[in-house]
Amino acid sequence: MRWLSSDALEGRHYRSQGAKTAAKYIATKWKDAGLTPLPKKRSMYLPTDDLRDAPNVAAMWKGTGESFVLLIAHYDHLRPRKTGDDKIYNGADDNASGTAALIAIAEALGQLRSPLFSSIVLLATTGEEAGFVGAKHFIESAPIQVQDIKAVINLDMISRGDPNTIFLEGSPDAPRISRAITQANKSVGLTIIRDKHPDWLGRGDQWPFLQQGVPAVFLSVEDHEDYHKVSDEVDKILPELAAKTARLTFLAARELACHVP
């Protein structure tokens, strides 16, 4: 999170060199963890239709079946402002936190010794702040068949607020994901507040998937005083909350990826 939200990346606006540098960093970390490109893809980079955009980054831990569990987080943030002593929107919580979680999850997947049935796909999206650009392109271009995606968990802002609390939205319409998260939390011990903000479902990268009928949930913290401000800095994050949420997501994804007759 410290590197992703550093001044060197200048806010990771999706049409900046900083975002492209972040994309390369993510892909390298996933490759080092042992993940591979999606089926029939030679690269983890999935460009949009606009060459000005930094790409989506996607990789998978291959299962034995034909279905997929999708974990997503947007890695872009905002372009620098033109005035002020601090011009850079570092986006530590929004969303270096979710992106770093996907990197940690990749490393955990790389340690698995038992095969899974469903492949677990990690997707770091571009252009969320510009209207879900990357998520929309992913589902419209269908690098994997939409009907083969059995679950989506979106991580967006997971490192601020109450020290042991995360919010879960979308569980009533995704009961299997909800049960997997409940089971995973028995060994994680987070306080999970469910479905307090149903309007959030239309505010994140899960929305294009929900519109296509894919079961999807959203893990996040509530908006805070540094939301979309230059003061969203890494020294304000709660590392243990981000780590617990990453572990919760990994364990739930592993459960979801097991074969169900």
VENUR-V218918 format. One record per residue. N is the residue number from 1. RES is the residue in one small letter. PHI is phi in degrees with one decimal (NA if undefined). PSI is psi in radians with two decimals (NA if undefined). Layout:
N_RES_PHI_PSI / N_RES_PHI_PSI
//
This chain:
1_m_NA_-0.64 / 2_r_-63.2_-0.75 / 3_w_-71.2_-0.77 / 4_l_-62.6_-0.56 / 5_s_-100.5_0.29 / 6_s_-74.4_2.75 / 7_d_-60.0_-0.46 / 8_a_-59.8_-0.49 / 9_l_-92.0_-0.05 / 10_e_53.4_0.60 / 11_g_95.3_-0.18 / 12_r_60.1_0.57 / 13_h_-55.5_2.45 / 14_y_-66.8_-0.20 / 15_r_-114.7_0.69 / 16_s_-123.9_2.84 / 17_q_-66.3_-0.56 / 18_g_-60.0_-0.70 / 19_a_-66.6_-0.70 / 20_k_-66.6_-0.61 / 21_t_-66.4_-0.71 / 22_a_-63.2_-0.71 / 23_a_-60.4_-0.75 / 24_k_-64.5_-0.70 / 25_y_-60.7_-0.82 / 26_i_-61.6_-0.85 / 27_a_-60.2_-0.70 / 28_t_-64.7_-0.76 / 29_k_-61.3_-0.73 / 30_w_-69.4_-0.69 / 31_k_-62.5_-0.77 / 32_d_-61.8_-0.51 / 33_a_-78.7_-0.20 / 34_g_102.5_0.13 / 35_l_-78.8_2.81 / 36_t_-127.7_2.86 / 37_p_-62.1_2.89 / 38_l_-65.5_2.83 / 39_p_-53.1_2.38 / 40_k_67.3_0.22 / 41_k_-112.2_2.47 / 42_r_-98.2_-0.20 / 43_s_-133.2_2.69 / 44_m_-79.6_-0.21 / 45_y_-83.7_2.23 / 46_l_-119.5_1.62 / 47_p_-65.4_2.63 / 48_t_-80.1_-3.04 / 49_d_-80.5_-0.10 / 50_d_-112.0_2.02 / 51_l_-67.0_-0.20 / 52_r_-74.4_-0.35 / 53_d_-82.0_2.44 / 54_a_-63.4_2.64 / 55_p_-82.0_2.83 / 56_n_-65.2_2.68 / 57_v_-123.2_2.20 / 58_a_-137.6_2.42 / 59_a_-150.0_2.89 / 60_m_-142.4_2.72 / 61_w_-104.2_1.90 / 62_k_-72.3_2.32 / 63_g_-99.0_-3.13 / 64_t_-88.0_-0.28 / 65_g_-100.1_-2.90 / 66_e_-109.2_0.11 / 67_s_-103.4_2.96 / 68_f_-137.5_2.48 / 69_v_-109.8_2.19 / 70_l_-111.0_2.16 / 71_l_-111.9_2.21 / 72_i_-130.4_2.67 / 73_a_-157.7_2.39 / 74_h_-83.5_2.44 / 75_y_-104.5_-0.12 / 76_d_-83.5_2.83 / 77_h_-141.1_-2.24 / 78_l_-120.8_2.62 / 79_r_-69.7_2.66 / 80_p_-59.6_2.60 / 81_r_-82.1_2.88 / 82_k_-89.2_-0.34 / 83_t_-131.2_2.92 / 84_g_102.9_2.78 / 85_d_-67.7_-0.65 / 86_d_-109.4_1.95 / 87_k_-100.6_-0.19 / 88_i_-99.9_2.20 / 89_y_-85.2_1.68 / 90_n_-71.7_-0.51 / 91_g_58.9_0.83 / 92_a_-65.4_-0.91 / 93_d_-75.7_-0.67 / 94_d_-112.1_1.55 / 95_n_-138.9_0.75 / 96_a_-59.2_-0.49 / 97_s_-65.3_-0.86 / 98_g_-66.2_-0.65 / 99_t_-64.7_-0.79 / 100_a_-62.2_-0.60 / 101_a_-61.7_-0.72 / 102_l_-63.9_-0.62 / 103_i_-66.6_-0.75 / 104_a_-64.4_-0.69 / 105_i_-64.7_-0.68 / 106_a_-58.8_-0.75 / 107_e_-65.0_-0.64 / 108_a_-68.8_-0.70 / 109_l_-60.1_-0.67 / 110_g_-64.3_-0.25 / 111_q_-95.6_-0.08 / 112_l_-67.3_2.47 / 113_r_-114.3_-0.31 / 114_s_-101.7_2.38 / 115_p_-68.6_2.61 / 116_l_-102.4_2.78 / 117_f_-80.2_-0.97 / 118_s_-84.9_2.53 / 119_s_-74.2_2.44 / 120_i_-98.2_2.09 / 121_v_-104.7_2.27 / 122_l_-101.8_2.27 / 123_l_-130.2_1.96 / 124_a_-97.0_1.96 / 125_t_-92.0_2.62 / 126_t_-99.4_2.69 / 127_g_65.5_0.43 / 128_e_-61.8_-0.71 / 129_e_-67.8_-0.24 / 130_a_-102.6_0.27 / 131_g_105.3_0.71 / 132_f_62.4_0.65 / 133_v_-55.6_-0.89 / 134_g_-69.4_-0.74 / 135_a_-63.9_-0.74 / 136_k_-62.6_-0.76 / 137_h_-65.1_-0.68 / 138_f_-60.7_-0.83 / 139_i_-76.1_-0.50 / 140_e_-77.1_-0.60 / 141_s_-84.2_-0.31 / 142_a_49.1_1.08 / 143_p_-64.5_-0.39 / 144_i_-129.4_2.61 / 145_q_-66.7_2.31 / 146_v_-57.4_-0.70 / 147_q_-68.1_-0.24 / 148_d_-91.4_-0.07 / 149_i_-86.7_1.94 / 150_k_-90.1_-0.29 / 151_a_-164.4_2.55 / 152_v_-129.9_2.29 / 153_i_-122.4_2.11 / 154_n_-104.4_2.26 / 155_l_-109.8_2.03 / 156_d_-146.9_1.83 / 157_m_71.5_1.57 / 158_i_-129.8_0.43 / 159_s_-138.7_0.41 / 160_r_-136.1_3.03 / 161_g_92.2_-2.57 / 162_d_-65.1_2.42 / 163_p_-59.7_-0.43 / 164_n_-129.6_0.49 / 165_t_-123.2_2.30 / 166_i_-130.8_2.59 / 167_f_-102.1_2.39 / 168_l_-119.3_2.14 / 169_e_-117.3_2.50 / 170_g_99.3_0.05 / 171_s_-66.2_-0.57 / 172_p_-60.0_-0.58 / 173_d_-95.5_0.07 / 174_a_-137.1_1.14 / 175_p_-63.0_-0.60 / 176_r_-68.8_-0.70 / 177_i_-63.5_-0.75 / 178_s_-59.8_-0.76 / 179_r_-65.1_-0.68 / 180_a_-64.6_-0.67 / 181_i_-68.0_-0.71 / 182_t_-60.5_-0.79 / 183_q_-63.2_-0.79 / 184_a_-61.5_-0.62 / 185_n_-71.1_-0.24 / 186_k_-62.0_-0.49 / 187_s_-104.9_-0.04 / 188_v_-104.2_-0.78 / 189_g_82.8_0.49 / 190_l_-78.4_2.68 / 191_t_-85.3_2.02 / 192_i_-106.5_2.06 / 193_i_-97.8_2.05 / 194_r_-99.8_2.27 / 195_d_58.2_0.66 / 196_k_-81.1_-0.48 / 197_h_-127.7_1.22 / 198_p_-60.3_-0.40 / 199_d_-66.3_-0.35 / 200_w_-62.7_-0.43 / 201_l_-60.7_-0.48 / 202_g_-91.3_0.08 / 203_r_-109.2_0.10 / 204_g_-140.6_3.13 / 205_d_-69.1_-0.11 / 206_q_-72.4_-0.37 / 207_w_-60.8_-0.84 / 208_p_-58.8_-0.54 / 209_f_-73.8_-0.75 / 210_l_-60.0_-0.66 / 211_q_-63.4_-0.41 / 212_q_-96.9_0.16 / 213_g_81.8_0.26 / 214_v_-85.0_2.26 / 215_p_-60.6_2.21 / 216_a_-149.2_2.51 / 217_v_-130.8_2.92 / 218_f_-130.6_2.14 / 219_l_-107.5_2.24 / 220_s_-162.1_2.97 / 221_v_-104.6_2.96 / 222_e_-73.5_2.71 / 223_d_-54.6_2.49 / 224_h_-127.4_3.14 / 225_e_-65.1_-0.29 / 226_d_-102.9_0.12 / 227_y_-61.3_2.14 / 228_h_57.0_0.62 / 229_k_-124.5_2.78 / 230_v_-66.2_-0.21 / 231_s_-85.5_0.08 / 232_d_-78.2_1.38 / 233_e_-108.3_2.76 / 234_v_-68.1_-0.42 / 235_d_-72.7_-0.09 / 236_k_-102.3_-0.08 / 237_i_-79.4_2.85 / 238_l_-108.5_1.68 / 239_p_-57.1_-0.68 / 240_e_-66.4_-0.64 / 241_l_-64.6_-0.78 / 242_a_-62.7_-0.74 / 243_a_-65.1_-0.75 / 244_k_-64.7_-0.68 / 245_t_-67.8_-0.66 / 246_a_-62.6_-0.77 / 247_r_-65.2_-0.73 / 248_l_-56.5_-0.78 / 249_t_-67.5_-0.75 / 250_f_-59.8_-0.85 / 251_l_-64.9_-0.70 / 252_a_-65.4_-0.72 / 253_a_-64.4_-0.71 / 254_r_-61.5_-0.71 / 255_e_-64.9_-0.77 / 256_l_-65.3_-0.49 / 257_a_-82.3_-0.11 / 258_c_-74.7_2.65 / 259_h_-69.8_2.34 / 260_v_-116.8_2.06 / 261_p_-57.3_NA
//
